[in-house]
Every structure is written in C-alpha cells, then in structure tokens.
Amino acid sequence: METLNAIFDKVNSFNDISDRRTRIIKKATHILAGISYNQPFIEGNRRTSHYLVKNFLGRNLYQLRFYNAKEEDQFADMLRRTAEEKFEDDPTIYSEVEEYLTRKVEDIKFDYL
C-alpha cells in the first residue's frame, strides 16, 4: 500500500501544471511506469498499469491508440524493459515512458451524426 501511495502522491504533484495535455501525460507516465517498475502487486502489474492509464486517459478525453500489432508489441516491450531491466535511479524509468506517451496519446475524437 505504501508503494501505491507514493506513486499517487507523485501523480498528484503534477496538479499545478497549467498545460492540460502535459499534466495528463505526466500523470499517466507516473501511473504506468510507477506501477510497472515498483511492482506493488504480486502479479499483473503491467496489465494493471495499462488498464489504469487507459481508464485515466479516457476520463480525461485522451486515448492511447495502437494502429497495428507492431505498436502494441513495442508498448508491451517498453513496459517489460521498465519492469525487468531498469535499476533504481535510472532516469529512463520515467523519461522513456513519457516520451512514448507524448508521441502516442491522442484526443478522443467524437463522430456526430
């Protein structure tokens, strides 16, 4: 529980960022990378972080869209590397995820009839 509290305390530390998209991406980064790296659950950390970020983005009218299987595989590989290959204090734990989300997060488009 302590680990999750620390992750979400960090997420809330971005509340003062005035640019909405930047604020949402920073928060999503720390949910995704924080849970994937810190492994607060016995299993399912990457799936859980992906689900939470997908839900968080949707509630904020953004989406992380994959256009093909290769993009999904790249995302999964990034989370695997974050969880398994990063060492404490490695700045890429968050920077790699943030750079990815900055490129891949899109506004949700509404099609009206």
N, C-alpha and C positions, 0 to 999 in steps of 0.2 A: 504494500500500500504506500509505503514511503517513496518508492521509486515513481509510482504514478503521480503522487502529489508533487514531486519535484518536476516531473515532465510538464504537468499542467500549470504549475506556478510559472515556469518558463514561458509557456504558451500565453499566459495572461500578461506577461511582462511586455508584450508587443501591443497592448491596447492603445498606447499613445501614438502609434504610427498613423499619420494622417492619411496617407495614400491607402485607400481601401484594399486594392489588389495586392500591394506589397505586404500589408498587415496580414491578409488572409494567407498568402503564400508562406510568410514567416511562421505563422501559427501551424499551418499544415505540415511544414517541414519538421517542426519540433514534435508534432504528434507522430509522424511517420518514422523519422529517424530515431526519435527518443524511445519509442516502444520497440522498434526493430533492434536497436543497438543494446538497450538496457535490459531487455528480456524480462519484464516484470511478471509474466505468466509462465506456467510450467510448459505450455506448448501453445502454438498458434499465434505467436507474437507478430509475425509478418502479416498473416491474414487479418488479424485484429487491427493492426495499424492501417492496413489498406482499407478495410471496411470503415474505420472511424474517419479517415481522411476523405474517403468518397462521400460519406454522410455529411461531414463538416463542410466540404466544398459545396455540395448540393444545397445545404441550408443557407449558404451564402451566395447562391446563384452562379456557381462555378462548377466545372466538371474536369475530371482528368480522363480524357478520351484516348483510347487506343484505336488506331486505324487499321492495324493488322497484327498478326500473331508475333511478328518480329518485335514490334513496340512493346507488346505485353511481356515477351521474354526479356527484353532489355530492362524493363521495370523490375521484374522479378529478380534478375541478376543483380541489379543495383541494391535491392533490399537484402539479398543473400550476402553480398560483399559487406554491406553495412553491419549485418548481424555477425558475420563469421570472420571477417578479415581486418576489421578496424581495431586499433588499440586505443586505450584511454588517452585523451587529449589530442587525438588525431583530428585536425581541423576539417578534414574531408567528411567526417561523420555527418555533419550538417550541410556543409557547402555543396557537396555533390548532389544531395537530395534537393536543396534549394534551387540549384542551377537547373536541375531536371524539371522541377515543378514550374519554375519561371517560364521555361520553354513550352511545357505541355498543358498547363492549366488554361482553360478557355471559359469564356462566358457561356452560360446556358442560353441557347437560342430557343425562343418560343415561336412556333409557327401558328399563326392565327388564320382561321378560315375566312 
